């Protein structure tokens, strides 16, 4: 089984890119973030023509998450984190797919920090940590995938001081990511590439793509039943270099059936 996560950064604008990648990579499950399209505007017909069913929750111009299943339709189990006080922001969706519980998230960016947006980021992450603990304790095969908007360590970004004040690299969210992993989740990319710098995001500004000024923001976390089946993990880096590309590249894992 191949599962991927992809911050598409506007599914309307990047639909051709998405369809091309689906045809090439043939993932069985895809988590999408930053749809930037209202729920009724999700291009379900085009997705179905590509061979995928989907569940999604959108928002005009901002946020939005979806889960795609090749040759079937995911069974929606949750469309927000528990006790979410701001349900207007679609940042989390959860579905059962062929015996696996798939959680797809688009965590808050948190900039500028300090400030209310950073506080919102930390509070949202705490709700994620609490819910993730329940999912892990269930003993079920669970994957949490998406754009966490956290660079876990300095090794997960190019050498630069330009992000020093950015919410993505602050000690507080990094500590939250450590606590999340401490529940027992396996960071698939780091598991398979322990000594390699792997980036998933390159900002459009300052030619960061051209000079490989990247960050690792997109993560796939596996519960124990899935971690035991992990074969490989990687990033389809070349997708970022195509015309009209998202500023993120797809991240994927392959698991034993």
N, C-alpha and C positions, 0 to 999 in steps of 0.2 A: 504494500500500500504506500502510495506517495501522497503526502500532505504538505501543503504550502500555505504561506501567509504573504500577502502582498498589499501594501498601502498604495492604492491605485491613484490617489490624489485627483479625484474627479472621474467617475466612471463614464460620464457623458463624453468628456473630452478625450479620455484614454481608451475608450471602448475598442477601437481597432488594435491598439497595443495589447489589451487584455486578451482579445480573441486570438491574435497571432500567438501569444505566449501559451494559451491553453492548448492550441493545436500542436505546438512544438513539444511542450513539457508533459502534456497529458497527465496532470495530477488527478488523483482520485477525490481529494477534498481540498478546497481552497477557502481560506479566510481572507476577506477583503476589508480594508479600512479606508476611511476618508472618501466615502462615496460622493459626497457633496451634491446629492440629488435627493429630492423629496421622495418619500416612499412610493407614491404612484408613478414616479418617473424612472424607477429602476428598470433597466432594459431587459426584462425577463424573457421576452421573445427571442432576442439575439442570444442570450445565455442558453436558452433551451435548444435553439438551433445548433449551438456548439456542443450539445450533448449533456448539459448540466441542468439539474434542478437547483433551487435556491430558497433560502429564507433570508430575510433582510429587514432592516429598519433604517430609514433614511431621514435626511433633513436637508432642506434647501440651502445650498451654498456651504454647509458646514458638516463635519462629522459623518456619521453613517457607517454601518457595519453589515456584513453579509457572510453567509456560509454557503458554499457551492458543493454539490455532490455529483460526481460523474455517473450518469445512468440511473439516477434516482433523485429523490427529494428528501433533504434532511427533515427530521422531526423536531420542531421547535420545542424547547423545554424552558427557555427563559429569554426575555428580551431586554433585561436590565439587571444590574447588580441588586441584591437585596437591600432594602432600606435606602434606595437612591432618592435623595431629596430633589434632584434636578432631572426628571425624566424627559425633559425637552431635549437633552443632549443624548442622542443615540450612540453610545460608546461600548456597549456590551451585548453580545447575543450568544446563545448557547443552544446546541442541538445534538440529538443522537444521530449518528451516522454509522450504519453497519456494526453496531455493538460498541462503538467508541463515542464517548461524550466529548464534544468539541466546543471549546469556549473561545470566542473570537473577541478581541478587545482593541479599542483605540483609546489609550490613556491620555489624560490631559497633558498638554505641553507645559503649562505652568509659567510661561513668560508673560510679562516681566516679573522678575523676583528681586527682592521680596515684594509681597503684595497679595491681593485677594485671589489672583489666578494661581499663584504658587500654593497658597493655602488650600484652594480647591483641589489641586493636583495631589497634595499629600493626603487630604481627607478621602479622596476617591481611591487612592492606592490602599489606604487602610481597609476600606470596604472590600476591595479585591482580595487582600491578604486574608481577611476573615472568611470570605466565601471559598477561596482556594483551599483553605484548611479543611473545610467541610467536604469539598470534592475529593481531596487527597485521602481523607479518612474513610471515604466510602469504599476504597479498595478497587473501584472500577477503573477500567482503562480510560484515562482522561488526558486530553491535551489542551493546554492554554497557549494560544498563539495570537500574535498581533504586534502592533506598534505600541510598545510600552513607554515610549518617550523617556527612556532612561539609558544612559551610557553606563554600563555597570562598573567599569574600571577605566583608568587612564589608558590601558592597553587596548581598549575597545574604540579608540579614536586616533586620528592622525595627530602628530605632535604640533600643538598650536596653543597659544594663549588667548585666542579670539573667543573661545567658549568659556573662559574662566567664570564669568558672571551669569552664564546661561543656566536655566533651571534643569536642563538635561543632565548636568554633571555635578550637581550640588550634593554634599554629603548626605542630606536627609533622604532624598529619593534613592540614592545608592544603598543606604542602609536598609530601606524598605525592600529593595530587590534582594539583598542578602537574606533578610528574614523570610521572604517568600521562598527562596531556594532552600532554606533551612528546614522547611516543612518536609522536604524529601524530593522535590521536583528536580528533574535533570534538564539542564540547559543543553539542548541537543547540539548546537553549533560549537559551544565550548567543549563539549564532551568529545566531539569528533575532530576538533581543531584546537587542541589545548595550547599550542605554542605559535599559532598563526594569527596575525591580525586579519580579522574578517569584518568588512564594513557592509552595511545594508542601506545606507542613506548618504547622499552627496548633495549638499545644498546647491541651488541654481546660481547663487552669488559667488563672486570672486573666483570663478573657474575651478571650483572645488572638485568637480568631476574630472576635468582634464588633468589635474595634478593629484588625483586620488586623495583629496582631503575629506575622507569619509568618517562616518560614525556607525556604530552598531546599536541600532534602536529597536530592531524587529527581532523578536525572540520566539522560539518554540520550546515550551516546557512540557516534559512528559512525566506522567505518574509511573510508578514502579512497573505495573504490567506492560506498559508501552516501552519504557526504557530498556527492558530486557529484550525487546524486539528490534531495537534500533540498529539499522544496517549502515546508514550513511546520512549526512546532512551537508547542505551547502547553500550557496547564493547564486542565482542566475544573474551574474553581474553584468553581462553584456546587454541585458534588457534596459538597463539605466542609460546606455549610450545611444539608444535609438531615437529617431525624430519624435518629438512630442511626448517624450518619456516622462513618467512620474519621477520624482526625486528619490524614490525608494526602488530597490530591486526585490524580486521575489526571493523568499527564503524557503527552503524545503527540507523535508526528512523522508527517508524511505524506511519502512518498517516491515518486518516479516508478517505475512498474513496469518 
